[in-house]
């Protein structure tokens, strides 16, 4: 069997989320608030009406109606996926042949690289500046030199929390010939978007998710926004029946309760500032501004902090094998109680 594996698959390392059973989960950028628990009666009614012996609506019509209202676009501008990961994979399968270049910045979300390598493409990664701001000029230069098919921009960027100015994204569109994919998974915590320009640029695709701000990580629901002609092309590659009836119904339900979601977002943003303020005064800690629901922290005492957090049952994301982030930890913003436990644990290590 091993001799039959594609070389491109043999060479990659799998994405490995933490499997530890932490009491406080601040390692996966999840929402600490449980929307589902507030809507149990409506969910029970939805499940009673489901015909689970039938395939789901392959066109996600009802969900697209609710998403189009939320994003202010037409249904023809929306594609739905089993997490935004599936849409990333579909985009790469649509545009990238063996040997084609895909450009992104690093550090960033690893699935851009993994899916590119699986497809046999060449991933070209442009290091960010010292403050983790994206080096747009070098990114444009690399794209043009390598005749890139795709450019991935994560905005706000995971795991750094850095943002890309609107004008810089427009420059990338103007000065390259590539498809430009702007991953806005953390849009709701930032508030700025390039989505309104998808009808002007058929080379622009915007990615979103209901896993973060909406607190629905378990249902795996992502969506993309693009011009109608671009969506039509992507739909040729998207598998049929890719999104279960339950996921579609839960997405629509959450969008109908947007007031609750907006309340979560407001609280998380306030907690983000609380965490930043508390960590700012600690010794041997460097903190970076973040527009996501997480903060990136650098410390020479990372190993001690990580070990002590494990001991205390607190999950944080560390990047031991990444040379750029070797002293970094990404801390998800949780509830006030969770945040205080994390802050106190770090304080015990660094003083």
JOLINTA-V875489 format. One record per backbone hydrogen bond with DSSP energy under -1.0 kcal/mol. CO is the residue of the C=O (numbers start at 1). NH is the residue of the N-H. E is the energy in kcal/mol with one decimal. If there is no record, write none. Layout:
BEGIN
[[CO NH E] [CO NH E]]
END
This chain:
BEGIN
[[1 4 -2.0] [6 10 -2.3] [7 11 -1.5] [9 12 -1.1] [20 22 -1.3] [24 315 -3.3] [26 332 -2.1] [35 38 -1.2] [36 39 -1.4] [39 43 -2.3] [40 44 -2.5] [41 45 -1.8] [42 46 -2.0] [43 47 -2.5] [44 48 -2.1] [45 49 -1.4] [47 50 -1.1] [51 54 -1.9] [57 60 -1.3] [60 64 -2.8] [61 65 -2.0] [62 66 -2.0] [63 67 -2.7] [64 68 -2.7] [65 69 -1.5] [66 70 -1.8] [67 71 -2.9] [68 72 -1.4] [68 73 -1.2] [74 77 -1.8] [75 78 -1.9] [77 226 -2.1] [79 224 -3.0] [81 83 -2.1] [81 222 -2.2] [84 88 -2.3] [85 89 -2.4] [86 90 -2.5] [87 91 -2.6] [88 92 -2.2] [89 93 -2.6] [90 94 -1.9] [91 95 -1.9] [92 96 -2.6] [97 100 -2.1] [100 122 -3.5] [101 149 -2.6] [101 150 -1.2] [102 124 -3.3] [103 152 -2.5] [104 126 -2.8] [106 128 -2.1] [109 112 -1.1] [110 114 -2.1] [111 115 -2.3] [112 116 -1.4] [113 117 -2.5] [114 118 -2.2] [115 119 -1.8] [116 121 -2.5] [117 120 -1.1] [120 99 -2.8] [122 102 -2.9] [124 104 -2.3] [126 106 -2.1] [129 132 -2.4] [133 129 -2.9] [134 136 -1.5] [135 139 -1.8] [136 140 -2.5] [137 141 -2.4] [138 142 -2.5] [139 143 -2.0] [140 144 -2.3] [141 145 -2.5] [142 146 -1.8] [143 148 -2.4] [149 179 -2.8] [150 103 -2.7] [151 181 -3.3] [153 183 -3.1] [157 161 -3.3] [161 291 -1.5] [162 157 -3.2] [165 169 -1.6] [166 170 -1.9] [167 171 -1.8] [168 172 -2.1] [169 173 -2.0] [170 174 -2.6] [171 175 -2.6] [179 151 -2.4] [180 205 -2.4] [181 153 -3.0] [182 207 -2.5] [183 155 -2.5] [184 187 -2.1] [186 189 -1.2] [187 190 -1.8] [187 191 -3.5] [194 197 -2.0] [195 198 -1.8] [197 200 -1.1] [197 201 -1.6] [201 204 -1.5] [203 180 -3.8] [205 182 -2.9] [206 225 -2.9] [207 184 -2.5] [208 223 -2.1] [210 216 -1.8] [212 215 -1.1] [216 219 -1.1] [221 210 -2.5] [222 81 -3.0] [223 208 -3.0] [224 79 -2.1] [225 206 -2.8] [227 231 -2.5] [228 232 -2.2] [229 233 -1.5] [230 234 -2.3] [231 235 -2.4] [234 237 -1.3] [234 238 -1.8] [244 248 -2.3] [245 249 -2.6] [246 250 -2.7] [247 251 -2.3] [248 252 -2.2] [249 253 -2.4] [250 254 -2.4] [251 255 -2.1] [252 256 -1.6] [257 260 -1.0] [257 261 -1.4] [258 262 -2.8] [259 263 -1.5] [260 264 -2.0] [261 265 -2.5] [262 266 -2.1] [263 267 -2.0] [264 268 -2.8] [265 269 -2.5] [266 270 -1.8] [267 271 -2.5] [268 272 -2.4] [269 273 -1.6] [270 274 -1.9] [271 275 -2.7] [272 276 -2.4] [273 277 -2.6] [274 278 -2.2] [275 279 -2.6] [276 280 -1.8] [279 282 -1.8] [286 298 -3.1] [293 333 -2.7] [295 331 -2.9] [296 288 -1.9] [297 329 -2.6] [298 286 -2.7] [299 302 -1.2] [301 305 -2.7] [302 306 -3.3] [303 307 -2.5] [304 308 -2.4] [305 309 -2.6] [306 310 -2.3] [307 311 -2.1] [308 312 -1.9] [309 314 -3.3] [310 313 -1.2] [313 23 -1.3] [313 24 -2.4] [315 26 -1.4] [317 330 -2.9] [319 322 -1.4] [325 328 -2.1] [327 299 -2.5] [328 319 -1.1] [329 297 -2.9] [330 317 -2.2] [331 295 -2.1] [335 339 -2.9] [336 340 -2.6] [337 341 -1.9] [338 342 -2.2] [339 343 -2.8] [340 344 -2.5] [341 345 -1.9] [342 346 -2.2] [343 347 -2.3] [344 348 -1.7] [346 350 -2.5] [347 351 -2.6]]
END
